[in-house]
Amino acid sequence: MWRKPDDDPQPPVRPEVVTVSYNEAARLLDGGEQVDAVPMLPEILAWLTPYVAENYKPEPKRKVKRNDPFARDGADRERGRTR
């Protein structure tokens, strides 16, 4: 994630957050931040691979609770009841 500095034009942009997490990058994008994908240097990949293999845990899937304001009314109509 990168930003333009407010007060100094040099450098024109500066990195704020570096992550290898797709989910974290997506959250930053959803928050309106500037995010670019860049290739990882092979040396960093070789250094990071054993750590990720040992410590990575996928984020648990969360159930989506739907907010359907007509769900109850529709169920009442199906039963022949009105409110």
N, CA, C and O atoms as a GROMACS GRO file, in nm:
protein
  332
    1MET      N    1   0.086  -0.116   0.000
    1MET     CA    2   0.000   0.000   0.000
    1MET      C    3   0.090   0.121   0.000
    1MET      O    4   0.188   0.126   0.074
    2TRP      N    5   0.058   0.219  -0.081
    2TRP     CA    6   0.142   0.337  -0.089
    2TRP      C    7   0.057   0.462  -0.082
    2TRP      O    8  -0.063   0.461  -0.109
    3ARG      N    9   0.124   0.570  -0.044
    3ARG     CA   10   0.058   0.700  -0.035
    3ARG      C   11   0.150   0.809  -0.090
    3ARG      O   12   0.272   0.793  -0.095
    4LYS      N   13   0.089   0.918  -0.132
    4LYS     CA   14   0.165   1.037  -0.171
    4LYS      C   15   0.190   1.118  -0.045
    4LYS      O   16   0.099   1.137   0.036
    5PRO      N   17   0.312   1.167  -0.026
    5PRO     CA   18   0.337   1.251   0.092
    5PRO      C   19   0.262   1.384   0.082
    5PRO      O   20   0.248   1.441  -0.026
    6ASP      N   21   0.215   1.432   0.196
    6ASP     CA   22   0.140   1.558   0.197
    6ASP      C   23   0.230   1.680   0.189
    6ASP      O   24   0.196   1.779   0.124
    7ASP      N   25   0.344   1.673   0.254
    7ASP     CA   26   0.424   1.794   0.269
    7ASP      C   27   0.548   1.801   0.180
    7ASP      O   28   0.592   1.911   0.146
    8ASP      N   29   0.605   1.688   0.142
    8ASP     CA   30   0.732   1.688   0.068
    8ASP      C   31   0.713   1.614  -0.064
    8ASP      O   32   0.670   1.498  -0.064
    9PRO      N   33   0.744   1.677  -0.176
    9PRO     CA   34   0.725   1.610  -0.305
    9PRO      C   35   0.829   1.501  -0.334
    9PRO      O   36   0.816   1.429  -0.432
   10GLN      N   37   0.930   1.488  -0.250
   10GLN     CA   38   1.033   1.386  -0.271
   10GLN      C   39   1.030   1.285  -0.158
   10GLN      O   40   1.039   1.328  -0.044
   11PRO      N   41   1.018   1.161  -0.178
   11PRO     CA   42   0.986   1.093  -0.305
   11PRO      C   43   0.840   1.116  -0.342
   11PRO      O   44   0.758   1.152  -0.257
   12PRO      N   45   0.807   1.095  -0.469
   12PRO     CA   46   0.669   1.123  -0.512
   12PRO      C   47   0.565   1.034  -0.442
   12PRO      O   48   0.453   1.078  -0.418
   13VAL      N   49   0.601   0.912  -0.410
   13VAL     CA   50   0.514   0.822  -0.332
   13VAL      C   51   0.601   0.746  -0.234
   13VAL      O   52   0.723   0.735  -0.253
   14ARG      N   53   0.540   0.692  -0.130
   14ARG     CA   54   0.616   0.613  -0.033
   14ARG      C   55   0.536   0.490   0.008
   14ARG      O   56   0.414   0.499   0.024
   15PRO      N   57   0.602   0.377   0.025
   15PRO     CA   58   0.530   0.258   0.070
   15PRO      C   59   0.493   0.272   0.217
   15PRO      O   60   0.572   0.322   0.297
   16GLU      N   61   0.374   0.228   0.252
   16GLU     CA   62   0.325   0.232   0.390
   16GLU      C   63   0.316   0.091   0.448
   16GLU      O   64   0.354   0.069   0.563
   17VAL      N   65   0.265  -0.004   0.369
   17VAL     CA   66   0.244  -0.141   0.415
   17VAL      C   67   0.289  -0.235   0.304
   17VAL      O   68   0.258  -0.214   0.186
   18VAL      N   69   0.362  -0.338   0.342
   18VAL     CA   70   0.400  -0.444   0.249
   18VAL      C   71   0.345  -0.574   0.307
   18VAL      O   72   0.369  -0.605   0.423
   19THR      N   73   0.273  -0.648   0.226
   19THR     CA   74   0.213  -0.772   0.273
   19THR      C   75   0.215  -0.877   0.162
   19THR      O   76   0.214  -0.843   0.044
   20VAL      N   77   0.217  -1.002   0.201
   20VAL     CA   78   0.203  -1.110   0.104
   20VAL      C   79   0.063  -1.170   0.115
   20VAL      O   80   0.033  -1.269   0.049
   21SER      N   81  -0.022  -1.111   0.197
   21SER     CA   82  -0.158  -1.161   0.219
   21SER      C   83  -0.254  -1.101   0.116
   21SER      O   84  -0.269  -0.979   0.107
   22TYR      N   85  -0.317  -1.188   0.041
   22TYR     CA   86  -0.419  -1.144  -0.054
   22TYR      C   87  -0.535  -1.079   0.020
   22TYR      O   88  -0.587  -0.976  -0.024
   23ASN      N   89  -0.576  -1.138   0.133
   23ASN     CA   90  -0.689  -1.085   0.209
   23ASN      C   91  -0.659  -0.947   0.265
   23ASN      O   92  -0.744  -0.858   0.261
   24GLU      N   93  -0.539  -0.929   0.318
   24GLU     CA   94  -0.501  -0.798   0.372
   24GLU      C   95  -0.499  -0.693   0.261
   24GLU      O   96  -0.546  -0.581   0.281
   25ALA      N   97  -0.446  -0.728   0.144
   25ALA     CA   98  -0.444  -0.635   0.032
   25ALA      C   99  -0.586  -0.600  -0.011
   25ALA      O  100  -0.615  -0.485  -0.044
   26ALA      N  101  -0.675  -0.699  -0.012
   26ALA     CA  102  -0.814  -0.674  -0.050
   26ALA      C  103  -0.882  -0.580   0.050
   26ALA      O  104  -0.958  -0.492   0.010
   27ARG      N  105  -0.854  -0.598   0.179
   27ARG     CA  106  -0.912  -0.508   0.280
   27ARG      C  107  -0.861  -0.365   0.260
   27ARG      O  108  -0.938  -0.270   0.274
   28LEU      N  109  -0.733  -0.351   0.229
   28LEU     CA  110  -0.679  -0.217   0.204
   28LEU      C  111  -0.746  -0.153   0.082
   28LEU      O  112  -0.781  -0.036   0.084
   29LEU      N  113  -0.762  -0.232  -0.024
   29LEU     CA  114  -0.830  -0.181  -0.143
   29LEU      C  115  -0.972  -0.140  -0.112
   29LEU      O  116  -1.018  -0.035  -0.155
   30ASP      N  117  -1.043  -0.223  -0.036
   30ASP     CA  118  -1.181  -0.192   0.002
   30ASP      C  119  -1.188  -0.064   0.084
   30ASP      O  120  -1.288   0.007   0.081
   31GLY      N  121  -1.081  -0.034   0.158
   31GLY     CA  122  -1.075   0.088   0.237
   31GLY      C  123  -1.033   0.210   0.157
   31GLY      O  124  -1.019   0.318   0.214
   32GLY      N  125  -1.013   0.195   0.027
   32GLY     CA  126  -0.981   0.308  -0.058
   32GLY      C  127  -0.833   0.339  -0.070
   32GLY      O  128  -0.796   0.443  -0.123
   33GLU      N  129  -0.748   0.251  -0.022
   33GLU     CA  130  -0.604   0.274  -0.030
   33GLU      C  131  -0.552   0.238  -0.169
   33GLU      O  132  -0.616   0.164  -0.243
   34GLN      N  133  -0.434   0.290  -0.202
   34GLN     CA  134  -0.366   0.258  -0.327
   34GLN      C  135  -0.283   0.132  -0.305
   34GLN      O  136  -0.192   0.132  -0.222
   35VAL      N  137  -0.313   0.026  -0.377
   35VAL     CA  138  -0.243  -0.102  -0.362
   35VAL      C  139  -0.198  -0.149  -0.499
   35VAL      O  140  -0.276  -0.152  -0.593
   36ASP      N  141  -0.071  -0.186  -0.509
   36ASP     CA  142  -0.017  -0.240  -0.633
   36ASP      C  143   0.048  -0.375  -0.603
   36ASP      O  144   0.110  -0.394  -0.499
   37ALA      N  145   0.033  -0.467  -0.696
   37ALA     CA  146   0.102  -0.596  -0.687
   37ALA      C  147   0.239  -0.579  -0.751
   37ALA      O  148   0.251  -0.526  -0.861
   38VAL      N  149   0.341  -0.625  -0.684
   38VAL     CA  150   0.477  -0.620  -0.738
   38VAL      C  151   0.540  -0.757  -0.721
   38VAL      O  152   0.508  -0.828  -0.626
   39PRO      N  153   0.630  -0.795  -0.811
   39PRO     CA  154   0.694  -0.927  -0.797
   39PRO      C  155   0.787  -0.929  -0.676
   39PRO      O  156   0.853  -0.830  -0.644
   40MET      N  157   0.790  -1.043  -0.609
   40MET     CA  158   0.878  -1.060  -0.494
   40MET      C  159   1.015  -1.105  -0.542
   40MET      O  160   1.027  -1.190  -0.630
   41LEU      N  161   1.118  -1.046  -0.485
   41LEU     CA  162   1.254  -1.087  -0.521
   41LEU      C  163   1.275  -1.233  -0.484
   41LEU      O  164   1.228  -1.276  -0.379
   42PRO      N  165   1.345  -1.310  -0.566
   42PRO     CA  166   1.368  -1.452  -0.536
   42PRO      C  167   1.437  -1.473  -0.401
   42PRO      O  168   1.409  -1.572  -0.332
   43GLU      N  169   1.525  -1.383  -0.362
   43GLU     CA  170   1.594  -1.397  -0.234
   43GLU      C  171   1.496  -1.385  -0.116
   43GLU      O  172   1.507  -1.458  -0.018
   44ILE      N  173   1.402  -1.293  -0.128
   44ILE     CA  174   1.302  -1.276  -0.022
   44ILE      C  175   1.207  -1.394  -0.021
   44ILE      O  176   1.169  -1.442   0.086
   45LEU      N  177   1.169  -1.443  -0.138
   45LEU     CA  178   1.082  -1.560  -0.145
   45LEU      C  179   1.147  -1.681  -0.081
   45LEU      O  180   1.082  -1.755  -0.007
   46ALA      N  181   1.274  -1.702  -0.107
   46ALA     CA  182   1.346  -1.816  -0.047
   46ALA      C  183   1.355  -1.802   0.105
   46ALA      O  184   1.349  -1.902   0.176
   47TRP      N  185   1.369  -1.681   0.154
   47TRP     CA  186   1.377  -1.656   0.298
   47TRP      C  187   1.240  -1.672   0.366
   47TRP      O  188   1.231  -1.720   0.479
   48LEU      N  189   1.134  -1.632   0.295
   48LEU     CA  190   1.000  -1.631   0.352
   48LEU      C  191   0.927  -1.765   0.342
   48LEU      O  192   0.841  -1.793   0.426
   49THR      N  193   0.959  -1.847   0.244
   49THR     CA  194   0.887  -1.972   0.220
   49THR      C  195   0.884  -2.064   0.343
   49THR      O  196   0.775  -2.111   0.377
   50PRO      N  197   0.995  -2.093   0.410
   50PRO     CA  198   0.986  -2.181   0.527
   50PRO      C  199   0.900  -2.123   0.640
   50PRO      O  200   0.828  -2.198   0.707
   51TYR      N  201   0.906  -1.994   0.661
   51TYR     CA  202   0.825  -1.931   0.765
   51TYR      C  203   0.676  -1.946   0.734
   51TYR      O  204   0.597  -1.982   0.822
   52VAL      N  205   0.638  -1.920   0.610
   52VAL     CA  206   0.497  -1.932   0.572
   52VAL      C  207   0.451  -2.076   0.582
   52VAL      O  208   0.341  -2.102   0.630
   53ALA      N  209   0.533  -2.170   0.538
   53ALA     CA  210   0.497  -2.312   0.545
   53ALA      C  211   0.471  -2.355   0.689
   53ALA      O  212   0.384  -2.439   0.714
   54GLU      N  213   0.545  -2.300   0.784
   54GLU     CA  214   0.530  -2.339   0.924
   54GLU      C  215   0.418  -2.264   0.995
   54GLU      O  216   0.355  -2.319   1.085
   55ASN      N  217   0.392  -2.140   0.957
   55ASN     CA  218   0.302  -2.055   1.036
   55ASN      C  219   0.171  -2.016   0.968
   55ASN      O  220   0.084  -1.960   1.035
   56TYR      N  221   0.153  -2.043   0.840
   56TYR     CA  222   0.032  -1.998   0.772
   56TYR      C  223  -0.090  -2.076   0.820
   56TYR      O  224  -0.089  -2.199   0.827
   57LYS      N  225  -0.194  -2.001   0.853
   57LYS     CA  226  -0.324  -2.061   0.886
   57LYS      C  227  -0.428  -1.982   0.806
   57LYS      O  228  -0.439  -1.861   0.822
   58PRO      N  229  -0.504  -2.051   0.722
   58PRO     CA  230  -0.605  -1.977   0.645
   58PRO      C  231  -0.707  -1.913   0.739
   58PRO      O  232  -0.736  -1.965   0.846
   59GLU      N  233  -0.761  -1.800   0.696
   59GLU     CA  234  -0.863  -1.735   0.775
   59GLU      C  235  -0.988  -1.822   0.775
   59GLU      O  236  -1.027  -1.875   0.670
   60PRO      N  237  -1.053  -1.836   0.891
   60PRO     CA  238  -1.174  -1.919   0.894
   60PRO      C  239  -1.285  -1.853   0.813
   60PRO      O  240  -1.298  -1.731   0.810
   61LYS      N  241  -1.363  -1.937   0.747
   61LYS     CA  242  -1.474  -1.885   0.669
   61LYS      C  243  -1.585  -1.844   0.765
   61LYS      O  244  -1.616  -1.916   0.860
   62ARG      N  245  -1.642  -1.729   0.740
   62ARG     CA  246  -1.750  -1.679   0.824
   62ARG      C  247  -1.882  -1.694   0.750
   62ARG      O  248  -1.890  -1.672   0.630
   63LYS      N  249  -1.985  -1.731   0.824
   63LYS     CA  250  -2.117  -1.740   0.763
   63LYS      C  251  -2.167  -1.598   0.739
   63LYS      O  252  -2.150  -1.509   0.822
   64VAL      N  253  -2.229  -1.581   0.625
   64VAL     CA  254  -2.284  -1.450   0.591
   64VAL      C  255  -2.427  -1.446   0.642
   64VAL      O  256  -2.511  -1.528   0.602
   65LYS      N  257  -2.455  -1.351   0.729
   65LYS     CA  258  -2.590  -1.334   0.781
   65LYS      C  259  -2.662  -1.236   0.689
   65LYS      O  260  -2.626  -1.118   0.683
   66ARG      N  261  -2.760  -1.284   0.620
   66ARG     CA  262  -2.830  -1.199   0.524
   66ARG      C  263  -2.934  -1.115   0.597
   66ARG      O  264  -3.006  -1.163   0.685
   67ASN      N  265  -2.940  -0.991   0.559
   67ASN     CA  266  -3.038  -0.900   0.616
   67ASN      C  267  -3.148  -0.882   0.514
   67ASN      O  268  -3.142  -0.793   0.429
   68ASP      N  269  -3.250  -0.967   0.522
   68ASP     CA  270  -3.361  -0.963   0.428
   68ASP      C  271  -3.483  -0.908   0.500
   68ASP      O  272  -3.547  -0.981   0.576
   69PRO      N  273  -3.517  -0.781   0.478
   69PRO     CA  274  -3.629  -0.722   0.551
   69PRO      C  275  -3.764  -0.784   0.514
   69PRO      O  276  -3.862  -0.765   0.587
   70PHE      N  277  -3.772  -0.856   0.402
   70PHE     CA  278  -3.899  -0.914   0.360
   70PHE      C  279  -3.910  -1.062   0.392
   70PHE      O  280  -4.011  -1.124   0.360
   71ALA      N  281  -3.809  -1.120   0.453
   71ALA     CA  282  -3.809  -1.265   0.479
   71ALA      C  283  -3.927  -1.304   0.568
   71ALA      O  284  -3.998  -1.399   0.536
   72ARG      N  285  -3.949  -1.235   0.678
   72ARG     CA  286  -4.059  -1.269   0.769
   72ARG      C  287  -4.194  -1.246   0.703
   72ARG      O  288  -4.284  -1.329   0.716
   73ASP      N  289  -4.209  -1.134   0.632
   73ASP     CA  290  -4.336  -1.106   0.566
   73ASP      C  291  -4.368  -1.212   0.462
   73ASP      O  292  -4.483  -1.253   0.447
   74GLY      N  293  -4.266  -1.256   0.389
   74GLY     CA  294  -4.288  -1.359   0.288
   74GLY      C  295  -4.330  -1.490   0.352
   74GLY      O  296  -4.416  -1.560   0.298
   75ALA      N  297  -4.271  -1.525   0.466
   75ALA     CA  298  -4.308  -1.648   0.536
   75ALA      C  299  -4.451  -1.640   0.585
   75ALA      O  300  -4.523  -1.739   0.581
   76ASP      N  301  -4.495  -1.523   0.632
   76ASP     CA  302  -4.633  -1.507   0.679
   76ASP      C  303  -4.731  -1.520   0.564
   76ASP      O  304  -4.837  -1.581   0.579
   77ARG      N  305  -4.698  -1.464   0.450
   77ARG     CA  306  -4.787  -1.471   0.334
   77ARG      C  307  -4.803  -1.615   0.287
   77ARG      O  308  -4.912  -1.655   0.246
   78GLU      N  309  -4.693  -1.693   0.292
   78GLU     CA  310  -4.698  -1.832   0.249
   78GLU      C  311  -4.794  -1.912   0.335
   78GLU      O  312  -4.857  -2.006   0.286
   79ARG      N  313  -4.806  -1.877   0.461
   79ARG     CA  314  -4.893  -1.949   0.553
   79ARG      C  315  -5.035  -1.894   0.551
   79ARG      O  316  -5.122  -1.944   0.622
   80GLY      N  317  -5.059  -1.791   0.470
   80GLY     CA  318  -5.192  -1.735   0.463
   80GLY      C  319  -5.222  -1.633   0.571
   80GLY      O  320  -5.337  -1.596   0.590
   81ARG      N  321  -5.120  -1.588   0.642
   81ARG     CA  322  -5.139  -1.487   0.746
   81ARG      C  323  -5.098  -1.350   0.696
   81ARG      O  324  -5.015  -1.338   0.605
   82THR      N  325  -5.155  -1.250   0.753
   82THR     CA  326  -5.113  -1.113   0.725
   82THR      C  327  -5.078  -1.046   0.856
   82THR      O  328  -5.120  -1.090   0.963
   83ARG      N  329  -5.003  -0.941   0.848
   83ARG     CA  330  -4.964  -0.867   0.969
   83ARG      C  331  -5.055  -0.753   0.994
   83ARG      O  332  -5.037  -0.680   1.091
   0.00000   0.00000   0.00000
